[in-house]
Amino acid sequence: MTTVRPAWFALPLLLLLAGCATPAHRIGQNRELFDSFPVATQARIRGGQIDLGFTPDMVRIALGEPQRKLLRRAPGGDAEIWLYLDTVRRYERQRADIDGLSLSGTGGIRSAGGSVWINVLQEREFIRLRAEFQNGAVAAIEEPLQDKPKP
């Protein structure tokens, strides 16, 4: 016999997984290392922010694991690049034309045509933050510019 469990049984698991995505949780997992950082660095990490000179461990505690890592080779030396990504999802209503749809049934074959409206999921991935490491420290940070309201 199959037991049907209510959907609420997954709620604690979801909350636990969501907690892993916060700086506070990552600080708790790395308490000794975090306590060895300067006070100003600790404040930035608590706020989920990074700064130039941060080590990979500092960035990992502040932001978590990057979604992608790249290696850039240049005459001045190699750089490791960590990308933190977000996805924008939205539905777009689109018209689809149906021509020559054949339906067979007891009355024979019939043709149908016309237009229908469908919702199409559009997803766009973008870089939320790009951290470039040289010699074991953040040497550059790229973030999208925020639109400032006009005075």
OpenMM code with the backbone's topology and positions (N, CA, C; nanometers):
from openmm import Vec3, app, unit

residues = "MET THR THR VAL ARG PRO ALA TRP PHE ALA LEU PRO LEU LEU LEU LEU LEU ALA GLY CYS ALA THR PRO ALA HIS ARG ILE GLY GLN ASN ARG GLU LEU PHE ASP SER PHE PRO VAL ALA THR GLN ALA ARG ILE ARG GLY GLY GLN ILE ASP LEU GLY PHE THR PRO ASP MET VAL ARG ILE ALA LEU GLY GLU PRO GLN ARG LYS LEU LEU ARG ARG ALA PRO GLY GLY ASP ALA GLU ILE TRP LEU TYR LEU ASP THR VAL ARG ARG TYR GLU ARG GLN ARG ALA ASP ILE ASP GLY LEU SER LEU SER GLY THR GLY GLY ILE ARG SER ALA GLY GLY SER VAL TRP ILE ASN VAL LEU GLN GLU ARG GLU PHE ILE ARG LEU ARG ALA GLU PHE GLN ASN GLY ALA VAL ALA ALA ILE GLU GLU PRO LEU GLN ASP LYS PRO LYS PRO".split()
positions = [
    Vec3(0.0835, -0.1177, 0.0000),
    Vec3(0.0000, 0.0000, 0.0000),
    Vec3(0.0886, 0.1248, 0.0000),
    Vec3(0.0553, 0.2212, -0.0849),
    Vec3(0.1321, 0.3440, -0.0968),
    Vec3(0.0790, 0.4475, 0.0001),
    Vec3(0.1707, 0.5134, 0.0708),
    Vec3(0.1321, 0.6178, 0.1641),
    Vec3(0.1495, 0.7523, 0.0966),
    Vec3(0.0476, 0.8342, 0.1005),
    Vec3(0.0556, 0.9679, 0.0446),
    Vec3(0.0932, 1.0629, 0.1573),
    Vec3(0.2043, 1.1337, 0.1390),
    Vec3(0.2489, 1.2281, 0.2410),
    Vec3(0.2092, 1.3685, 0.1982),
    Vec3(0.1676, 1.4484, 0.2921),
    Vec3(0.1332, 1.5861, 0.2564),
    Vec3(0.2578, 1.6621, 0.2126),
    Vec3(0.2371, 1.7661, 0.1339),
    Vec3(0.3483, 1.8446, 0.0797),
    Vec3(0.4268, 1.9159, 0.1888),
    Vec3(0.3665, 1.9402, 0.3046),
    Vec3(0.4357, 2.0146, 0.4093),
    Vec3(0.5554, 1.9410, 0.4662),
    Vec3(0.5672, 1.8108, 0.4420),
    Vec3(0.6819, 1.7376, 0.4965),
    Vec3(0.8130, 1.7868, 0.4330),
    Vec3(0.8060, 1.8464, 0.3150),
    Vec3(0.9255, 1.8954, 0.2460),
    Vec3(0.9664, 2.0337, 0.2950),
    Vec3(0.8790, 2.1056, 0.3651),
    Vec3(0.9082, 2.2409, 0.4089),
    Vec3(1.0339, 2.2512, 0.4955),
    Vec3(1.0520, 2.1682, 0.5975),
    Vec3(1.1754, 2.1783, 0.6764),
    Vec3(1.3005, 2.1549, 0.5925),
    Vec3(1.2934, 2.0627, 0.4978),
    Vec3(1.4079, 2.0370, 0.4112),
    Vec3(1.4394, 2.1587, 0.3258),
    Vec3(1.3371, 2.2218, 0.2711),
    Vec3(1.3584, 2.3417, 0.1896),
    Vec3(1.4179, 2.4549, 0.2724),
    Vec3(1.3692, 2.4725, 0.3952),
    Vec3(1.4233, 2.5767, 0.4817),
    Vec3(1.5695, 2.5487, 0.5174),
    Vec3(1.6018, 2.4225, 0.5389),
    Vec3(1.7399, 2.3857, 0.5693),
    Vec3(1.8305, 2.4169, 0.4508),
    Vec3(1.7873, 2.3807, 0.3302),
    Vec3(1.8675, 2.4076, 0.2107),
    Vec3(1.8797, 2.5564, 0.1844),
    Vec3(1.7738, 2.6320, 0.2079),
    Vec3(1.7793, 2.7763, 0.1884),
    Vec3(1.8763, 2.8398, 0.2871),
    Vec3(1.8842, 2.7861, 0.4083),
    Vec3(1.9758, 2.8394, 0.5083),
    Vec3(2.1209, 2.8222, 0.4700),
    Vec3(2.1518, 2.7200, 0.3915),
    Vec3(2.2892, 2.6970, 0.3481),
    Vec3(2.3359, 2.8058, 0.2532),
    Vec3(2.2420, 2.8805, 0.1983),
    Vec3(2.2760, 2.9801, 0.0987),
    Vec3(2.3016, 3.1168, 0.1608),
    Vec3(2.3060, 3.1264, 0.2917),
    Vec3(2.3247, 3.2567, 0.3549),
    Vec3(2.4655, 3.2707, 0.4109),
    Vec3(2.5157, 3.3953, 0.4143),
    Vec3(2.6465, 3.4158, 0.4773),
    Vec3(2.6490, 3.3679, 0.6227),
    Vec3(2.5389, 3.3878, 0.6959),
    Vec3(2.5354, 3.3473, 0.8373),
    Vec3(2.5597, 3.1975, 0.8524),
    Vec3(2.5002, 3.1179, 0.7648),
    Vec3(2.5200, 2.9736, 0.7719),
    Vec3(2.6646, 2.9367, 0.7383),
    Vec3(2.7169, 2.9998, 0.6338),
    Vec3(2.8557, 2.9694, 0.5950),
    Vec3(2.9548, 3.0165, 0.7012),
    Vec3(2.9237, 3.1274, 0.7684),
    Vec3(3.0083, 3.1738, 0.8791),
    Vec3(3.0071, 3.0697, 0.9901),
    Vec3(2.8888, 3.0178, 1.0220),
    Vec3(2.8777, 2.9147, 1.1257),
    Vec3(2.9572, 2.7902, 1.0924),
    Vec3(2.9614, 2.7542, 0.9652),
    Vec3(3.0385, 2.6365, 0.9238),
    Vec3(3.1891, 2.6613, 0.9266),
    Vec3(3.2293, 2.7872, 0.9220),
    Vec3(3.3718, 2.8238, 0.9162),
    Vec3(3.4056, 2.9224, 1.0275),
    Vec3(3.3501, 2.9010, 1.1453),
    Vec3(3.3610, 2.9965, 1.2560),
    Vec3(3.5060, 3.0313, 1.2903),
    Vec3(3.5911, 2.9318, 1.3034),
    Vec3(3.7303, 2.9586, 1.3437),
    Vec3(3.8026, 3.0442, 1.2397),
    Vec3(3.7865, 3.0109, 1.1140),
    Vec3(3.8482, 3.0888, 1.0064),
    Vec3(3.7904, 3.2297, 1.0043),
    Vec3(3.6579, 3.2413, 1.0138),
    Vec3(3.5918, 3.3717, 1.0114),
    Vec3(3.6425, 3.4603, 1.1263),
    Vec3(3.6565, 3.4036, 1.2453),
    Vec3(3.7020, 3.4803, 1.3618),
    Vec3(3.8449, 3.5312, 1.3456),
    Vec3(3.9237, 3.4711, 1.2556),
    Vec3(4.0615, 3.5160, 1.2343),
    Vec3(4.0698, 3.6361, 1.1399),
    Vec3(3.9577, 3.6734, 1.0759),
    Vec3(3.9577, 3.7859, 0.9818),
    Vec3(3.9488, 3.9179, 1.0582),
    Vec3(4.0000, 4.0273, 0.9996),
    Vec3(3.9828, 4.1599, 1.0615),
    Vec3(3.8338, 4.1949, 1.0756),
    Vec3(3.8018, 4.2799, 1.1704),
    Vec3(3.6634, 4.3157, 1.2013),
    Vec3(3.5929, 4.3754, 1.0789),
    Vec3(3.6600, 4.4633, 1.0047),
    Vec3(3.5990, 4.5254, 0.8862),
    Vec3(3.5666, 4.4194, 0.7805),
    Vec3(3.6541, 4.3211, 0.7664),
    Vec3(3.6314, 4.2119, 0.6713),
    Vec3(3.5122, 4.1281, 0.7164),
    Vec3(3.5044, 4.1003, 0.8451),
    Vec3(3.3908, 4.0236, 0.8979),
    Vec3(3.2589, 4.0943, 0.8687),
    Vec3(3.2560, 4.2258, 0.8827),
    Vec3(3.1330, 4.3018, 0.8587),
    Vec3(3.0910, 4.2905, 0.7118),
    Vec3(3.1862, 4.2999, 0.6196),
    Vec3(3.1535, 4.2895, 0.4772),
    Vec3(3.1017, 4.1485, 0.4463),
    Vec3(3.1675, 4.0478, 0.5010),
    Vec3(3.1257, 3.9092, 0.4758),
    Vec3(2.9849, 3.8855, 0.5294),
    Vec3(2.9562, 3.9356, 0.6502),
    Vec3(2.8207, 3.9206, 0.7070),
    Vec3(2.7153, 3.9796, 0.6137),
    Vec3(2.7507, 4.0878, 0.5441),
    Vec3(2.6582, 4.1525, 0.4514),
    Vec3(2.6568, 4.0899, 0.3135),
    Vec3(2.7311, 3.9801, 0.2956),
    Vec3(2.7346, 3.9144, 0.1648),
    Vec3(2.8087, 3.9953, 0.0612),
    Vec3(2.9093, 4.0705, 0.1052),
    Vec3(2.9871, 4.1549, 0.0154),
    Vec3(3.1330, 4.1136, 0.0192),
    Vec3(3.2036, 4.1435, -0.0913),
    Vec3(3.3465, 4.1154, -0.0969),
    Vec3(3.4207, 4.2444, -0.1300),
    Vec3(3.5547, 4.2381, -0.1179),
    Vec3(3.6359, 4.3560, -0.1460),
    Vec3(3.7675, 4.3114, -0.2077),
    Vec3(3.8389, 4.4062, -0.2650),
    Vec3(3.9704, 4.3771, -0.3212),
    Vec3(4.0610, 4.3247, -0.2108),
    Vec3(4.1440, 4.2276, -0.2442),
    Vec3(4.2347, 4.1686, -0.1470),
    Vec3(4.1775, 4.0487, -0.0727),
    Vec3(4.0481, 4.0220, -0.0857),
    Vec3(3.9888, 3.9053, -0.0202),
    Vec3(4.0497, 3.7772, -0.0763),
    Vec3(4.0647, 3.6781, 0.0107),
    Vec3(4.1132, 3.5470, -0.0315),
    Vec3(3.9958, 3.4647, -0.0846),
    Vec3(4.0234, 3.3541, -0.1548),
    Vec3(3.9133, 3.2680, -0.1986),
    Vec3(3.8248, 3.2207, -0.0831),
    Vec3(3.8832, 3.1912, 0.0331),
    Vec3(3.8025, 3.1489, 0.1490),
    Vec3(3.7065, 3.2592, 0.1929),
    Vec3(3.7531, 3.3831, 0.1945),
    Vec3(3.6674, 3.4954, 0.2334),
    Vec3(3.5508, 3.5106, 0.1360),
    Vec3(3.5797, 3.4989, 0.0073),
    Vec3(3.4756, 3.5125, -0.0944),
    Vec3(3.3758, 3.3978, -0.0828),
    Vec3(3.4262, 3.2770, -0.0606),
    Vec3(3.3382, 3.1604, -0.0472),
    Vec3(3.2428, 3.1754, 0.0708),
    Vec3(3.2920, 3.2278, 0.1826),
    Vec3(3.2055, 3.2460, 0.2996),
    Vec3(3.1026, 3.3559, 0.2717),
    Vec3(3.1427, 3.4636, 0.2055),
    Vec3(3.0511, 3.5749, 0.1786),
    Vec3(2.9463, 3.5402, 0.0737),
    Vec3(2.9879, 3.4721, -0.0335),
    Vec3(2.8990, 3.4529, -0.1483),
    Vec3(2.8643, 3.3080, -0.1792),
    Vec3(2.9348, 3.2140, -0.1209),
    Vec3(2.9130, 3.0736, -0.1536),
    Vec3(3.0004, 3.0323, -0.2713),
    Vec3(2.9773, 2.9127, -0.3195),
    Vec3(3.0532, 2.8626, -0.4344),
    Vec3(3.0067, 2.9338, -0.5616),
    Vec3(3.0992, 2.9675, -0.6501),
    Vec3(3.0578, 3.0308, -0.7755),
    Vec3(2.9878, 2.9294, -0.8665),
    Vec3(2.9014, 2.9793, -0.9535),
    Vec3(2.8341, 2.8907, -1.0479),
    Vec3(2.9292, 2.8482, -1.1610),
    Vec3(3.0279, 2.9336, -1.1902),
    Vec3(3.1263, 2.9003, -1.2934),
    Vec3(3.2623, 2.9549, -1.2539),
    Vec3(3.3665, 2.8845, -1.2976),
    Vec3(3.5038, 2.9312, -1.2799),
    Vec3(3.5705, 2.9322, -1.4163),
    Vec3(3.6486, 3.0364, -1.4415),
    Vec3(3.7222, 3.0499, -1.5667),
    Vec3(3.8688, 3.0734, -1.5358),
    Vec3(3.9540, 3.0424, -1.6311),
    Vec3(4.0962, 3.0722, -1.6193),
    Vec3(4.1325, 3.1651, -1.7333),
    Vec3(4.1849, 3.2825, -1.7009),
    Vec3(4.2287, 3.3764, -1.8046),
    Vec3(4.3805, 3.3786, -1.8050),
    Vec3(4.4366, 3.3536, -1.9231),
    Vec3(4.5825, 3.3567, -1.9383),
    Vec3(4.6200, 3.4836, -2.0110),
    Vec3(4.7142, 3.5566, -1.9549),
    Vec3(4.7584, 3.6832, -2.0126),
    Vec3(4.9086, 3.6973, -1.9901),
    Vec3(4.9740, 3.7841, -2.0680),
    Vec3(5.1192, 3.8026, -2.0501),
    Vec3(5.1576, 3.8426, -1.9078),
    Vec3(5.0699, 3.9152, -1.8389),
    Vec3(5.0981, 3.9579, -1.7017),
    Vec3(5.0774, 3.8492, -1.5983),
    Vec3(5.0268, 3.7340, -1.6394),
    Vec3(5.0027, 3.6236, -1.5469),
    Vec3(4.8605, 3.5700, -1.5606),
    Vec3(4.8409, 3.4540, -1.5038),
    Vec3(4.7101, 3.3899, -1.5091),
    Vec3(4.6183, 3.4486, -1.4017),
    Vec3(4.4894, 3.4468, -1.4301),
    Vec3(4.3894, 3.4921, -1.3338),
    Vec3(4.2770, 3.3898, -1.3309),
    Vec3(4.2305, 3.3589, -1.2109),
    Vec3(4.1136, 3.2729, -1.1959),
    Vec3(3.9937, 3.3647, -1.1775),
    Vec3(3.8864, 3.3373, -1.2497),
    Vec3(3.7674, 3.4217, -1.2468),
    Vec3(3.6502, 3.3397, -1.1959),
    Vec3(3.5830, 3.3933, -1.0947),
    Vec3(3.4648, 3.3283, -1.0397),
    Vec3(3.3431, 3.4086, -1.0829),
    Vec3(3.2446, 3.3379, -1.1380),
    Vec3(3.1214, 3.4021, -1.1828),
    Vec3(3.0052, 3.3612, -1.0930),
    Vec3(2.9323, 3.4605, -1.0458),
    Vec3(2.8104, 3.4388, -0.9695),
    Vec3(2.6952, 3.4838, -1.0592),
    Vec3(2.6039, 3.3921, -1.0870),
    Vec3(2.5004, 3.4147, -1.1868),
    Vec3(2.3617, 3.4195, -1.1247),
    Vec3(2.2712, 3.4866, -1.1928),
    Vec3(2.1288, 3.4862, -1.1599),
    Vec3(2.0525, 3.4600, -1.2883),
    Vec3(1.9285, 3.4186, -1.2755),
    Vec3(1.8439, 3.3926, -1.3907),
    Vec3(1.7153, 3.4716, -1.3768),
    Vec3(1.6773, 3.5380, -1.4841),
    Vec3(1.5491, 3.6075, -1.4892),
    Vec3(1.4556, 3.5189, -1.5697),
    Vec3(1.3395, 3.4895, -1.5120),
    Vec3(1.2403, 3.4067, -1.5806),
    Vec3(1.1117, 3.4868, -1.5954),
    Vec3(1.0563, 3.4805, -1.7149),
    Vec3(0.9267, 3.5441, -1.7366),
    Vec3(0.8548, 3.4712, -1.8483),
    Vec3(0.7232, 3.4793, -1.8442),
    Vec3(0.6421, 3.4183, -1.9491),
    Vec3(0.6059, 3.5253, -2.0508),
    Vec3(0.6149, 3.4874, -2.1760),
    Vec3(0.5778, 3.5769, -2.2841),
    Vec3(0.4631, 3.5127, -2.3613),
    Vec3(0.3597, 3.5895, -2.3841),
    Vec3(0.2439, 3.5384, -2.4579),
    Vec3(0.2727, 3.5505, -2.6071),
    Vec3(0.2614, 3.4380, -2.6790),
    Vec3(0.2896, 3.4357, -2.8219),
    Vec3(0.1747, 3.3701, -2.8966),
    Vec3(0.1534, 3.4181, -3.0186),
    Vec3(0.0487, 3.3619, -3.1032),
    Vec3(0.1093, 3.2551, -3.1925),
    Vec3(0.0408, 3.1422, -3.2007),
    Vec3(0.0854, 3.0332, -3.2884),
    Vec3(-0.0253, 3.0066, -3.3900),
    Vec3(0.0130, 3.0041, -3.5167),
    Vec3(-0.0818, 2.9732, -3.6236),
    Vec3(-0.0788, 2.8244, -3.6522),
    Vec3(-0.1971, 2.7666, -3.6603),
    Vec3(-0.2092, 2.6237, -3.6889),
    Vec3(-0.2772, 2.6113, -3.8253),
    Vec3(-0.2063, 2.5562, -3.9201),
    Vec3(-0.2615, 2.5370, -4.0540),
    Vec3(-0.2594, 2.3896, -4.0885),
    Vec3(-0.3710, 2.3392, -4.1367),
    Vec3(-0.3766, 2.2032, -4.1870),
    Vec3(-0.3701, 2.0953, -4.0826),
    Vec3(-0.4249, 2.1190, -3.9644),
    Vec3(-0.4304, 2.0155, -3.8627),
    Vec3(-0.5396, 1.9164, -3.9013),
    Vec3(-0.5057, 1.7907, -3.9167),
    Vec3(-0.6032, 1.6883, -3.9568),
    Vec3(-0.6460, 1.6073, -3.8360),
    Vec3(-0.7764, 1.5939, -3.8216),
    Vec3(-0.8336, 1.5165, -3.7124),
    Vec3(-0.9142, 1.4026, -3.7729),
    Vec3(-0.8884, 1.2807, -3.7309),
    Vec3(-0.9672, 1.1688, -3.7830),
    Vec3(-1.0563, 1.1150, -3.6731),
    Vec3(-1.1770, 1.0780, -3.7114),
    Vec3(-1.2727, 1.0272, -3.6153),
    Vec3(-1.3794, 0.9472, -3.6859),
    Vec3(-1.4896, 0.9259, -3.6151),
    Vec3(-1.5965, 0.8438, -3.6731),
    Vec3(-1.6603, 0.9104, -3.7940),
    Vec3(-1.6561, 1.0413, -3.8012),
    Vec3(-1.7161, 1.1118, -3.9142),
    Vec3(-1.6203, 1.1295, -4.0308),
    Vec3(-1.5011, 1.0706, -4.0230),
    Vec3(-1.4017, 1.0846, -4.1292),
    Vec3(-1.2902, 1.1790, -4.0869),
    Vec3(-1.2191, 1.2279, -4.1858),
    Vec3(-1.1057, 1.3170, -4.1599),
    Vec3(-1.1528, 1.4611, -4.1762),
    Vec3(-1.1169, 1.5428, -4.0804),
    Vec3(-1.1526, 1.6838, -4.0853),
    Vec3(-1.0269, 1.7674, -4.0710),
    Vec3(-1.0274, 1.8820, -4.1322),
    Vec3(-0.9145, 1.9748, -4.1216),
    Vec3(-0.9527, 2.0902, -4.0320),
    Vec3(-0.8557, 2.1393, -3.9609),
    Vec3(-0.8786, 2.2535, -3.8725),
    Vec3(-0.7621, 2.3501, -3.8897),
    Vec3(-0.7861, 2.4716, -3.8594),
    Vec3(-0.6818, 2.5733, -3.8669),
    Vec3(-0.7204, 2.6913, -3.7804),
    Vec3(-0.6295, 2.7828, -3.7663),
    Vec3(-0.6580, 2.9017, -3.6866),
    Vec3(-0.5380, 2.9419, -3.6050),
    Vec3(-0.5627, 3.0218, -3.5042),
    Vec3(-0.4559, 3.0719, -3.4180),
    Vec3(-0.4880, 3.0397, -3.2729),
    Vec3(-0.3830, 3.0199, -3.1966),
    Vec3(-0.3961, 3.0012, -3.0530),
    Vec3(-0.2904, 3.0864, -2.9838),
    Vec3(-0.3175, 3.1236, -2.8607),
    Vec3(-0.2203, 3.1970, -2.7808),
    Vec3(-0.1586, 3.1008, -2.6806),
    Vec3(-0.0264, 3.1042, -2.6711),
    Vec3(0.0435, 3.0166, -2.5777),
    Vec3(0.1391, 3.1001, -2.4935),
    Vec3(0.1692, 3.0520, -2.3751),
    Vec3(0.2679, 3.1160, -2.2881),
    Vec3(0.4000, 3.0426, -2.3042),
    Vec3(0.5050, 3.1180, -2.3347),
    Vec3(0.6375, 3.0612, -2.3560),
    Vec3(0.7295, 3.1139, -2.2460),
    Vec3(0.7960, 3.0232, -2.1765),
    Vec3(0.8882, 3.0627, -2.0708),
    Vec3(1.0167, 3.1150, -2.1337),
    Vec3(1.0533, 3.2370, -2.0981),
    Vec3(1.1782, 3.2979, -2.1441),
    Vec3(1.2726, 3.3037, -2.0242),
    Vec3(1.3918, 3.2484, -2.0388),
    Vec3(1.4918, 3.2537, -1.9324),
    Vec3(1.6159, 3.3249, -1.9842),
    Vec3(1.6699, 3.4131, -1.9002),
    Vec3(1.7914, 3.4844, -1.9361),
    Vec3(1.8858, 3.4806, -1.8172),
    Vec3(2.0038, 3.4284, -1.8411),
    Vec3(2.1046, 3.4191, -1.7362),
    Vec3(2.1938, 3.5428, -1.7467),
    Vec3(2.2286, 3.6005, -1.6323),
    Vec3(2.3181, 3.7155, -1.6338),
    Vec3(2.4178, 3.7054, -1.5187),
    Vec3(2.5280, 3.7753, -1.5342),
    Vec3(2.6335, 3.7746, -1.4321),
    Vec3(2.5964, 3.8754, -1.3233),
    Vec3(2.5795, 3.8254, -1.2033),
    Vec3(2.5502, 3.9107, -1.0875),
    Vec3(2.6785, 3.9721, -1.0326),
    Vec3(2.7863, 3.8927, -1.0348),
    Vec3(2.9147, 3.9399, -0.9843),
    Vec3(3.0254, 3.8564, -1.0469),
    Vec3(3.1370, 3.9227, -1.0766),
    Vec3(3.2551, 3.8561, -1.1333),
    Vec3(3.3737, 3.8952, -1.0465),
    Vec3(3.4393, 3.7952, -0.9884),
    Vec3(3.5569, 3.8195, -0.9038),
    Vec3(3.6791, 3.7594, -0.9725),
    Vec3(3.7814, 3.8408, -0.9873),
    Vec3(3.9049, 3.7963, -1.0532),
    Vec3(4.0152, 3.7851, -0.9487),
    Vec3(4.0766, 3.6672, -0.9432),
    Vec3(4.1830, 3.6408, -0.8467),
    Vec3(4.3192, 3.6398, -0.9165),
    Vec3(4.4147, 3.7088, -0.8580),
    Vec3(4.5542, 3.7005, -0.9003),
    Vec3(4.6381, 3.6839, -0.7749),
    Vec3(4.7291, 3.5901, -0.7809),
    Vec3(4.8173, 3.5624, -0.6669),
    Vec3(4.7391, 3.5352, -0.5377),
    Vec3(4.6260, 3.4644, -0.5490),
    Vec3(4.5512, 3.4214, -0.4319),
    Vec3(4.4650, 3.5272, -0.3660),
    Vec3(4.4414, 3.6405, -0.4343),
    Vec3(4.3575, 3.7454, -0.3757),
    Vec3(4.2728, 3.8104, -0.4848),
    Vec3(4.1590, 3.8680, -0.4440),
    Vec3(4.0723, 3.9363, -0.5396),
    Vec3(4.1453, 4.0608, -0.5907),
    Vec3(4.1649, 4.0653, -0.7232),
    Vec3(4.2328, 4.1782, -0.7861),
    Vec3(4.1347, 4.2690, -0.8598),
    Vec3(4.0158, 4.2167, -0.8913),
    Vec3(3.9140, 4.2965, -0.9601),
    Vec3(3.7769, 4.2391, -0.9302),
    Vec3(3.6784, 4.3287, -0.9235),
    Vec3(3.5387, 4.2901, -0.9011),
    Vec3(3.4551, 4.3628, -1.0049),
    Vec3(3.3673, 4.2901, -1.0703),
    Vec3(3.2742, 4.3521, -1.1644),
    Vec3(3.1322, 4.3225, -1.1187),
    Vec3(3.0507, 4.4288, -1.1148),
    Vec3(2.9088, 4.4167, -1.0813),
    Vec3(2.8319, 4.5061, -1.1768),
    Vec3(2.7081, 4.4696, -1.2089),
    Vec3(2.6279, 4.5581, -1.2938),
    Vec3(2.6058, 4.6924, -1.2239),
    Vec3(2.6064, 4.8011, -1.3008),
    Vec3(2.5746, 4.9321, -1.2448),
    Vec3(2.4274, 4.9385, -1.2120),
    Vec3(2.3958, 4.9957, -1.0995),
    Vec3(2.2564, 5.0127, -1.0611),
    Vec3(2.2055, 5.1428, -1.1205),
    Vec3(2.0861, 5.1375, -1.1765),
    Vec3(2.0257, 5.2609, -1.2285),
    Vec3(1.9936, 5.3533, -1.1129),
    Vec3(2.0429, 5.4764, -1.1247),
    Vec3(2.0159, 5.5735, -1.0203),
    Vec3(1.8988, 5.6597, -1.0625),
    Vec3(1.8070, 5.6875, -0.9700),
    Vec3(1.6940, 5.7733, -1.0053),
    Vec3(1.7427, 5.9129, -1.0422),
    Vec3(1.6776, 5.9715, -1.1405),
    Vec3(1.7144, 6.1068, -1.1827),
    Vec3(1.6578, 6.2075, -1.0834),
    Vec3(1.7392, 6.3110, -1.0511),
    Vec3(1.6911, 6.4110, -0.9535),
    Vec3(1.5794, 6.4959, -1.0090),
] * unit.nanometer
topology = app.Topology()
chain = topology.addChain("A")
for resn in residues:
    res = topology.addResidue(resn, chain)
    for name in ("N", "CA", "C"):
        topology.addAtom(name, app.Element.getBySymbol(name[0]), res)
